[in-house]
Structures are given as C-alpha cells and as structure tokens.
Amino acid sequence: MQEQTSRYVADIEVPEGIVSIDCEVRNGDKPEILFILNSSTCEGTEKPPVGDFRSSLEGRGEILVEAETGDPEAFIRKTLSAAYGPLADITLTDTDTD
C-alpha cells in the first residue's frame, strides 16, 4: 500500500500564549501522525511532567505517534486537548493543496 500524506496546522491558544504545531498524517499500513512544534509564544514557568506528550514535543521539537483512529482530525484534536488541557482553544487547518 502506498503511503499518503496529509498536512494540518494546529494553532493552540492557551493562557500562557499560542502554540503552533504542524501535523503530518501518514496514511500507510499503520496511520501515523508526526507532530512538529512550529512556534510557541508560551513563556510559562509551569513545566509539564517529564515523559508526557507536551514535554516530549517541546523538548525534541517533534514526536511521531501511531494514530488510534481512522479520523486524523479527531485524533489530532484529542491528542492536543489532552496535552494542552481542556480549555485550550484549538484551530485546525488543512494545508493540503490539491
């Protein structure tokens, strides 16, 4: 099966500022999503626990996750809501140009 790639940009508004994350969805045998930290205006002193998704993303700049569902938009929203909190305002934009 040939791998297909879709791209999204997630802008997340949290009390500490705005986080922009590029999301590359790879639809192959096992769908995967590469989250790439694009930019962040957050300067909060509160650091997330070591080992969680947010600290891994902020520490390494990117993280690859196997999707648990066939709906990449829903999975991206669920993952980012869990990482940045239920009050985070997430705007997800499909950047594919067909």
Backbone torsions as a table, in degrees:
resi	resn	phi	psi	omega
1	MET	NA	132.5	-179.6
2	GLN	-79.4	137.3	179.9
3	GLU	-76.7	132.2	175.3
4	GLN	-111.8	143.8	-177.5
5	THR	-121.0	133.6	173.7
6	SER	-121.0	151.0	-178.6
7	ARG	-127.5	140.6	177.3
8	TYR	-134.5	156.7	170.4
9	VAL	-120.5	128.4	177.6
10	ALA	-109.5	120.3	173.1
11	ASP	-105.0	122.0	-173.9
12	ILE	-116.5	119.1	177.9
13	GLU	-98.8	116.9	178.7
14	VAL	-123.5	164.4	-178.4
15	PRO	-54.8	-29.4	-177.6
16	GLU	-81.0	-12.4	-178.1
17	GLY	148.7	-150.6	-178.4
18	ILE	-123.2	137.1	177.6
19	VAL	-118.8	132.7	176.9
20	SER	-115.7	126.8	-176.7
21	ILE	-128.7	128.6	172.6
22	ASP	-84.9	135.7	-179.7
23	CYS	-122.4	118.1	179.4
24	GLU	-108.4	113.9	-178.1
25	VAL	-94.5	122.3	179.8
26	ARG	-109.4	106.6	-178.6
27	ASN	-95.2	88.6	176.4
28	GLY	-116.3	-144.5	176.7
29	ASP	-60.6	-42.0	175.4
30	LYS	-122.3	111.6	-179.3
31	PRO	-60.5	133.1	178.4
32	GLU	-129.9	152.6	176.5
33	ILE	-126.3	125.0	176.1
34	LEU	-97.2	115.1	176.9
35	PHE	-94.9	124.2	-179.5
36	ILE	-121.2	120.5	178.8
37	LEU	-68.8	115.4	-176.7
38	ASN	-87.9	-52.1	177.8
39	SER	-161.7	160.5	179.3
40	SER	-150.3	132.3	174.6
41	THR	-100.4	4.0	-178.0
42	CYS	-71.7	128.8	177.3
43	GLU	-128.3	27.7	-177.5
44	GLY	-65.0	152.3	178.9
45	THR	-85.8	-16.2	-179.6
46	GLU	-80.4	116.5	178.9
47	LYS	-99.1	140.0	176.6
48	PRO	-68.1	159.9	179.9
49	PRO	-58.8	142.2	179.1
50	VAL	-63.8	137.9	178.2
51	GLY	97.1	-9.9	177.9
52	ASP	-87.9	171.7	-174.9
53	PHE	-57.7	-48.1	-175.4
54	ARG	-63.6	-45.2	-179.2
55	SER	-67.9	-35.4	177.1
56	SER	-64.8	-44.1	-180.0
57	LEU	-64.4	-45.7	-178.1
58	GLU	-70.6	-30.3	-179.7
59	GLY	-78.2	-40.8	-176.3
60	ARG	-98.5	-21.1	-179.0
61	GLY	92.0	-20.1	176.5
62	GLU	-157.5	157.1	178.5
63	ILE	-151.3	137.5	-179.8
64	LEU	-103.8	128.3	-176.2
65	VAL	-127.9	136.6	174.6
66	GLU	-78.8	126.5	-177.9
67	ALA	-69.6	139.4	-179.4
68	GLU	-95.3	0.6	-176.6
69	THR	-147.1	161.8	177.8
70	GLY	-83.3	-2.4	179.7
71	ASP	-104.2	95.0	-174.4
72	PRO	-62.7	-36.5	-179.6
73	GLU	-63.1	-45.3	179.3
74	ALA	-64.0	-40.3	-180.0
75	PHE	-66.0	-41.7	178.3
76	ILE	-61.4	-48.1	179.6
77	ARG	-60.2	-44.8	-179.3
78	LYS	-62.1	-45.8	-178.6
79	THR	-63.9	-46.1	-177.8
80	LEU	-71.7	-33.9	175.9
81	SER	-64.1	-40.7	178.7
82	ALA	-66.0	-36.3	-177.2
83	ALA	-77.8	-39.3	-173.1
84	TYR	-107.1	0.6	174.6
85	GLY	98.1	154.4	-176.1
86	PRO	-66.3	-19.3	-179.6
87	LEU	-88.5	-4.2	179.3
88	ALA	-67.0	132.9	177.6
89	ASP	-93.8	109.5	-174.8
90	ILE	-103.8	122.6	173.2
91	THR	-109.3	118.7	-177.1
92	LEU	-110.7	124.0	-177.8
93	THR	-119.8	127.3	175.8
94	ASP	-78.1	118.5	-176.1
95	THR	-102.1	7.9	176.5
96	ASP	-68.7	136.4	176.4
97	THR	-118.3	101.6	-178.3
98	ASP	-90.7	NA	NA
